[in-house]
Amino acid sequence: MTQQLDRPLRVVFVCTQNKLRSPTAEAVFRDVPEWQVVSAGTDKRAETPLTRDLLEWADVAVCMQKQHRDWIRSKLKGALPDDRILILGIPDDYEFMDADLVLLLNKLVPSRLEKVKPKEDQA
């Protein structure tokens, strides 16, 4: 195993409105000691709109759907390398903290993030 930086992995969970899926992911993984998590949305009316600053802070963006990755590539190009933008493939079919959504997140997210390491901070 390679040596990691002495800080948690910074993860931003992304959906459209930042009201249901990404805030659920943030709540589910908030207490994982190895991760520092936030959530944001791609819509301009999102609870917390996704910004270039937030992506530049993050080590990885975990998108609920392909459209969110495509939005990042289009609107915030270069803020985060493509290999650090992951897609879960979770449709907008769940309420906040829906038990099925929580199960799905617990199944998908840890395995997707286990190989992602914190990026080295720019001086």
C-alpha positions as MATLAB code, in Angstrom:
seq = 'MTQQLDRPLRVVFVCTQNKLRSPTAEAVFRDVPEWQVVSAGTDKRAETPLTRDLLEWADVAVCMQKQHRDWIRSKLKGALPDDRILILGIPDDYEFMDADLVLLLNKLVPSRLEKVKPKEDQA';
ca = [
       0.000    0.000    0.000;
       1.329    3.418   -0.905;
       1.778    6.176    1.645;
      -1.142    8.594    1.745;
      -1.060   12.266    2.595;
      -1.851   13.055    6.206;
      -5.363   14.288    5.519;
      -8.731   12.770    4.683;
      -9.827   12.159    1.107;
     -11.947   15.155    0.043;
     -15.130   13.965   -1.655;
     -17.878   16.045   -3.238;
     -21.098   14.168   -4.004;
     -22.948   15.659   -6.972;
     -26.574   15.490   -8.107;
     -28.853   18.047   -9.743;
     -30.712   19.953   -7.019;
     -28.574   18.910   -4.018;
     -31.785   18.067   -2.141;
     -32.080   14.259   -2.156;
     -29.305   12.021   -3.503;
     -26.089   13.946   -2.846;
     -27.155   15.184    0.624;
     -28.053   11.579    1.483;
     -24.557   10.488    0.422;
     -23.045   13.301    2.479;
     -25.057   12.220    5.538;
     -24.243    8.523    5.076;
     -20.486    9.064    4.773;
     -20.070   12.103    7.039;
     -18.538   10.045    9.864;
     -16.018    8.061    7.791;
     -12.728    9.200    9.357;
     -10.726    8.796    6.137;
     -13.067   11.061    4.151;
     -14.105   14.696    4.301;
     -17.411   14.913    2.435;
     -19.641   17.653    1.066;
     -22.429   17.699   -1.497;
     -23.497   20.055   -4.255;
     -25.775   20.283   -7.263;
     -25.329   21.183  -10.907;
     -28.507   23.272  -11.154;
     -28.168   26.998  -10.539;
     -31.044   26.709   -8.041;
     -29.385   23.837   -6.146;
     -29.231   24.034   -2.354;
     -25.426   24.253   -2.693;
     -24.427   24.938   -6.297;
     -21.313   23.157   -7.539;
     -18.481   25.633   -8.111;
     -14.981   25.527   -9.569;
     -13.566   26.277   -6.096;
     -15.364   23.278   -4.611;
     -14.093   20.975   -7.357;
     -10.551   22.298   -7.016;
     -10.751   21.613   -3.253;
     -11.962   18.042   -3.847;
      -9.847   14.985   -4.536;
     -12.776   13.314   -6.264;
     -16.297   14.149   -7.453;
     -18.822   11.336   -7.109;
     -21.648   12.017   -9.552;
     -25.013   10.348   -9.273;
     -25.481   10.233  -13.063;
     -23.499   10.677  -16.274;
     -25.246   14.009  -16.935;
     -23.549   15.442  -13.831;
     -20.094   14.451  -15.089;
     -20.945   15.904  -18.487;
     -22.028   19.169  -16.820;
     -18.723   19.361  -14.922;
     -16.776   18.724  -18.131;
     -18.754   21.421  -19.938;
     -19.139   24.165  -17.308;
     -16.123   23.634  -15.036;
     -13.637   22.135  -17.487;
     -10.241   21.437  -15.956;
     -11.274   21.941  -12.328;
     -10.801   18.225  -11.656;
      -9.148   15.604  -13.902;
     -11.542   13.202  -15.652;
     -10.143   10.202  -13.757;
     -11.296   11.893  -10.534;
     -14.916   12.266  -11.664;
     -16.801    9.065  -10.879;
     -20.335    8.092  -11.901;
     -22.556    5.937   -9.680;
     -25.488    5.579  -12.092;
     -28.143    6.359   -9.460;
     -31.308    7.839  -11.022;
     -33.395   10.586   -9.426;
     -35.893    8.054   -8.022;
     -35.237    8.388   -4.281;
     -36.221   10.596   -1.385;
     -33.712   11.972    1.127;
     -32.341    9.106    3.276;
     -34.486    6.532    1.420;
     -33.453    3.116    2.783;
     -32.867    1.712   -0.728;
     -30.710    4.717   -1.631;
     -28.646    4.291    1.547;
     -28.102    0.600    0.726;
     -27.096    1.442   -2.831;
     -24.660    4.133   -1.696;
     -23.102    1.792    0.861;
     -22.699   -0.836   -1.858;
     -21.206    1.445   -4.539;
     -19.240    4.256   -2.925;
     -16.619    2.528   -0.720;
     -15.473    0.232   -3.538;
     -15.237    3.148   -5.988;
     -13.223    5.279   -3.563;
     -10.897    2.636   -2.122;
      -8.248    3.243   -4.803;
      -8.541    7.040   -4.918;
      -5.794    8.817   -3.012;
      -5.704   12.458   -1.913;
      -4.109   14.651   -4.536;
      -1.061   16.600   -3.530;
      -1.963   20.177   -2.703;
      -0.592   22.780   -5.026;
       1.932   25.101   -3.389;
];
